Amino acid sequence: MAARRWTTGRLLELGRSYRAACVLTAAAELDLFAALADGPMSAEQVAARRELDLRGTTILLDALATLGLLRKRNQRYALTAGVRECLTFGSEASGLAMLQHQANCLRRWSHLATVVKTGRPAPRQAGIRGEAADLAAFIGAMHDLARPIARELVGSLQPLKFNRLLDLGGASGTWTIAFLLANPDATAVLFDRPEVLPAARERLAEAGLADRVELVGGDFLADPLPPGADLAWVSAIVHQNSRAQNRRLFAALHAALNPGGLILIRDVVMQEDRLSPAEGALFAVHMLVATEGGGTFTFAELSEDLQSAGFAEIVLRRHDEGMNAIVQAVRPQAPPELRQT
């Protein structure tokens, strides 16, 4: 493919692309789309309902109308087609939680030049809804991303013979649910931060699987992992860590797994040139602004780190241009020194 020829106009257009993202994520944080879900309203009515400044509300609503997300007639604003389903809660198509999470990401990305200069991640700054709501948005966003693909992806990995699953950082339980539905005789332990577990408990109960899942709270980089699993699912975790942290994590997972157990890592897997997949190169920037040492890794790097922890038979089980590549490895039945004798 021929290289793109840049012009000043195209470069400036790219540099201004933040504007629409800021308008959209601000509206998501303020939940303006739900305010308009019942029908057209004036700027005064929206401002009163959400306790907002009238001037700011009017300008934001006009910008949303310019972007095509709202329709403005006779000084009243209404949602355009598809917006209610996509940008309010309660719909299977909703992306509202992810947009609220993206507002938090934008705050960090705005510090990118400073981060590159200092080598330190951007300061954490809570959104207008507070830290608890930010965490809820993150968990909701991860659920919304996984829900449409989880059962199909897990199905593509079958047959998987396991008795007990360890879902590391399992969040709201989306992947645990998919694995247990595909393996009716199995049980699971979901390990995540204590403040996340109530959301998991609720969704597992809704799925009718609460009696097959043990919920354990902790920090997977600091606390012992629950033993006794023969399948470890490590979904969208390794990019948060440095390679040294991943080596410690893989060692802990190796110790927690039964001999012969599998580890499945779902994440971005970069090509050796680190330019593709393109989404992975950009996601590495997010890890730069958001974490101390996280990034996106190549298959060779993940293989080396898994081998250092004692895993073997490492393969790229599933190719993907985004977060849904799967790396598989095995905890051998016996240590290498015993297998050689």
HELIX and SHEET records of a PDB file:
HELIX    1   1 THR A    8  GLY A   15  1                                   8    
HELIX    2   2 TYR A   18  GLU A   29  1                                  12    
HELIX    3   3 LEU A   32  ALA A   35  1                                   4    
HELIX    4   4 ALA A   43  ARG A   50  1                                   8    
HELIX    5   5 LEU A   54  THR A   66  1                                  13    
HELIX    6   6 VAL A   83  LEU A   87  1                                   5    
HELIX    7   7 LEU A   96  TRP A  109  1                                  14    
HELIX    8   8 LEU A  112  THR A  118  1                                   7    
HELIX    9   9 GLU A  131  ALA A  146  1                                  16    
HELIX   10  10 ALA A  150  SER A  156  1                                   7    
HELIX   11  11 THR A  174  ALA A  182  1                                   9    
HELIX   12  12 PRO A  194  VAL A  196  5                                   3    
HELIX   13  13 LEU A  197  GLU A  206  1                                  10    
HELIX   14  14 ALA A  210  ARG A  212  5                                   3    
HELIX   15  15 VAL A  238  GLN A  240  5                                   3    
HELIX   16  16 ARG A  243  ALA A  256  1                                  14    
HELIX   17  17 ALA A  278  ALA A  290  1                                  13    
HELIX   18  18 PHE A  299  SER A  308  1                                  10    
HELIX   19  19 PRO A  336  ARG A  339  1                                   4    
SHEET    1   A 3 MET A  41  SER A  42  0                                        
SHEET    2   A 3 ARG A  76  LEU A  79 -1                                        
SHEET    3   A 3 LEU A  70  ARG A  73 -1                                        
SHEET    1   B 7 VAL A 213  GLY A 217  0                                        
SHEET    2   B 7 THR A 187  ASP A 192  1                                        
SHEET    3   B 7 ARG A 164  LEU A 168  1                                        
SHEET    4   B 7 ALA A 229  SER A 235  1                                        
SHEET    5   B 7 LEU A 257  ASP A 267  1                                        
SHEET    6   B 7 ALA A 325  VAL A 330 -1                                        
SHEET    7   B 7 ALA A 312  ARG A 318 -1                                        
SHEET    1   C 2 VAL A 269  MET A 270  0                                        
SHEET    2   C 2 PHE A 297  THR A 298  1                                        
END                                                                             
